[in-house]
């Protein structure tokens, strides 16, 4: 295969209109049927589908360009190394980071948060120091801090949300003080769609001298994220939600912080010199990438970034907003339906319950109609506790969803209603 997958990106229409049908044709899986019905994929917050440009890029790596990176002097190793580092550059530009040294490839966002907790946390936090998270965090941004709290004798403070799922900035600010050393907060809630006022959060945290980690796992697919404009200290995301491969994630860290942090994992590729007596470590970013990395996945993530950037996150966000508004309006008409997460400015997620059916039953029944949604606690059990539910059904919207997808969901839900109340 010798075509350049970047040439296959669907360009936006010349008049600026968003051609969702052309975008859909870039995603081969959307043409398949499920249970005999056309697939309606509304589980994008869990993981997004992949465009042909990403699939072909990964295939091309394995067919033509694959070898281990940073090790060989042979042609393929050098080629793979160039491509891998080009992917890092694409991530750098995507996040507007100052240097490629600030971009660490990890397996996923979860590993990136664990890296910061284990490396930054153990080196720089002291007993009695405080970490602030919020009530709407994903478990990936709760459990690592709990573990660190228990290990080091830290205090974990929880910033509250309103009943509508809004982040309460004033209440958050009142939790900050001289002992606050780290704020680890979601940029956008996976379970509710709330977009947090992260610039204000960073300003308030920096005012008391705390560092800020943003969990941008959901945000990067729906809004432009600029780490320099946000002035955050760390930021994490996963490639698979950004239409890229699974098995690749990103940690952005301010260079001076990463440079002062000890390695997280040790072994090959992260060293400068090893003797049996001692080891000196490589510089950034290699120091945090022990072992053979996810080579094809990183290159695939680069292709995903090209794809999304070509269409434009603003254009994607505007399209998704239309679908979200339509979904909200149509679902609101269903008797017994209750929304969770109605914060102004929320994005791309509709979480709801039906009075008469369990979320798992709802998801199973609509699946028979070809509609993929997620049901459960969405890896946010403390949030479910806060909202007083065990689970919700969640439809999450991606760049290729249409109003017809929402109609199919509503049709599936009418079957639920019929079954449980008919
Ligand atoms: N949320 C969802 O269905 P990983 O698993 O490491 O790629 O991503 C973890 C993660 C961290 N933060 C947020 C805000 C997330 O949404 C997720 C993943 C998926 O909502 C799978 S649980």
Boltz pocket constraint, residues with backbone or C-beta under 6 A from the ligand:
constraints:
  - pocket:
      binder: B
      contacts: [[A, 45], [A, 46], [A, 47], [A, 108], [A, 109], [A, 110], [A, 111], [A, 138], [A, 140], [A, 141], [A, 186], [A, 188], [A, 189], [A, 190], [A, 191], [A, 215], [A, 217], [A, 218], [A, 238], [A, 374], [A, 378], [A, 379]]
      max_distance: 6.0
